[in-house]
């Protein structure tokens, strides 16, 4: 059985995808002032997933361009939404076996980069990226409102049915 925090993380991912449903390609590329567009944000979260669960946890980088184009502080760019969603799905599917393996004990271990501890536990990284998703869910819904999208999803979805609280 997966760790309860992984169940919550996967619920967050599903809510993220629910918030992206029905966005036309051209709307995914819209910028408002200095804000990044939706498609960039999808690439940014793919970068986070790759950074934590593939690169740091397993020494694997599937998409080197994520590190250059979607890291925090990277210059604004406007990728295709469909391409970023494909990359996001590939990265998250590659990360899932690692996430399935996590236990309370491994969540307390240090993430490593090039064999050296980076000063962040796996569990802290998991909480950080979970909260990061929620930040960007809100941001994307605000962008969608500015674009005039109607009938947007309301948050939080069916957490009681999909990821209710459970102890370890």
C-alpha positions in Angstrom: 0.0 0.0 0.0 1.3 3.4 -0.9 2.2 5.9 1.9 -0.7 8.3 2.7 1.3 11.3 1.7 1.8 9.8 -1.8 -2.0 9.3 -2.0 -2.4 13.0 -1.2 0.3 13.9 -3.7 -1.5 11.9 -6.5 -4.8 13.6 -5.6 -3.0 16.9 -6.0 -1.8 15.9 -9.4 -5.3 14.9 -10.4 -6.6 18.2 -9.3 -3.9 19.9 -11.3 -5.0 18.0 -14.4 -8.6 18.8 -13.7 -7.7 22.5 -13.7 -6.0 22.1 -17.1 -9.0 20.4 -18.8 -10.3 22.2 -21.9 -7.6 24.8 -22.3 -7.1 25.6 -26.0 -3.5 25.7 -27.2 -3.7 29.4 -27.9 -4.9 30.2 -24.4 -2.1 28.0 -22.9 0.3 30.4 -24.6 -1.2 33.7 -23.3 0.9 35.9 -21.1 -0.5 38.6 -18.8 2.2 41.2 -18.0 5.1 39.5 -16.4 3.2 36.3 -15.6 4.3 33.0 -17.1 1.8 31.4 -19.4 0.0 28.2 -18.5 2.1 26.0 -20.8 5.3 27.3 -19.2 3.8 26.4 -15.8 3.2 22.9 -16.9 6.8 22.6 -18.0 7.9 24.1 -14.7 6.1 21.4 -12.7 7.5 18.7 -15.0 10.9 20.2 -14.1 10.1 20.0 -10.4 9.0 16.4 -10.7 12.1 15.4 -12.7 14.4 17.3 -10.4 13.2 15.7 -7.2 12.0 12.2 -8.2 14.3 11.4 -11.1 17.4 13.5 -11.0 18.0 13.8 -7.3 16.4 10.5 -6.2 17.6 8.3 -9.0 20.3 10.2 -11.0 18.1 10.2 -14.2 17.3 13.2 -16.4 14.8 12.4 -19.2 14.4 15.9 -20.5 17.6 18.1 -20.1 15.7 21.1 -21.6 13.5 21.3 -18.5 16.6 22.3 -16.4 17.4 25.1 -18.9 13.9 26.4 -19.8 11.6 25.8 -16.8 13.7 26.1 -13.6 12.9 28.8 -11.1 14.2 32.1 -12.6 14.4 30.8 -16.2 13.7 33.4 -18.8 10.1 33.6 -20.0 9.3 31.4 -22.9 6.1 30.1 -24.6 6.1 26.4 -25.3 3.3 24.4 -26.7 0.8 23.3 -24.1 0.3 19.8 -25.7 4.1 19.3 -25.7 4.5 20.3 -22.1 1.6 18.0 -21.1 3.2 15.1 -22.9 6.5 15.7 -21.1 4.7 16.1 -17.8 3.0 12.8 -18.2 6.2 11.1 -19.2 8.1 12.5 -16.2 5.4 11.7 -13.7 4.9 8.1 -15.0 8.7 7.6 -14.7 8.6 9.0 -11.2 5.7 6.8 -10.0 7.6 3.6 -9.2 10.0 5.6 -7.0 7.1 7.3 -5.2 5.4 3.9 -4.8 8.5 2.7 -2.9 8.5 5.4 -0.3 7.9 4.6 3.4 7.9 6.7 6.5 11.6 5.7 6.9 12.6 6.7 3.4 10.6 10.0 3.6 13.0 11.0 6.4 16.2 10.3 4.4 18.1 13.1 2.7 17.7 13.7 -1.0 21.0 13.5 -2.7 22.6 15.1 -5.8 25.8 13.5 -7.2 26.0 11.3 -4.1 25.9 14.3 -1.6 23.0 15.2 0.7 21.4 18.4 -0.3 19.9 19.3 3.1 16.3 18.4 2.3 14.5 15.2 3.2 12.5 13.3 0.7 9.4 14.0 2.8 10.1 17.8 2.9 10.6 17.7 -0.9 7.2 15.9 -1.2 5.5 18.5 0.9 7.1 21.3 -1.0 6.1 20.1 -4.4 2.6 19.3 -3.2 2.1 22.8 -2.0 3.8 24.1 -5.2 1.2 22.4 -7.3 -1.6 24.0 -5.2 0.0 27.5 -5.7 0.0 27.0 -9.5 -3.5 25.5 -9.6 -4.7 28.8 -8.1 -2.6 30.8 -10.5 -3.8 28.9 -13.5 -7.4 29.3 -12.5 -6.9 33.1 -12.2 -5.4 33.2 -15.7 -8.3 31.2 -17.0 -10.7 33.7 -15.4 -8.8 36.5 -17.1 -9.2 34.6 -20.4 -13.0 34.5 -19.8 -13.2 30.7 -19.3 -16.5 29.6 -17.8 -17.5 26.7 -15.6 -14.0 26.3 -14.1 -13.5 23.5 -11.6 -14.0 24.3 -7.9 -11.3 23.2 -5.4 -10.8 21.1 -3.5 -12.4 18.2 -5.4 -13.6 14.9 -4.0 -10.7 14.5 -1.5 -13.0 12.4 0.8 -13.7 9.9 -1.9 -10.3 10.0 -3.7 -7.7 10.6 -1.0 -9.3 10.6 2.5 -7.1 11.0 5.6 -5.7 7.7 6.7 -3.0 7.0 9.2 0.1 5.0 8.1 
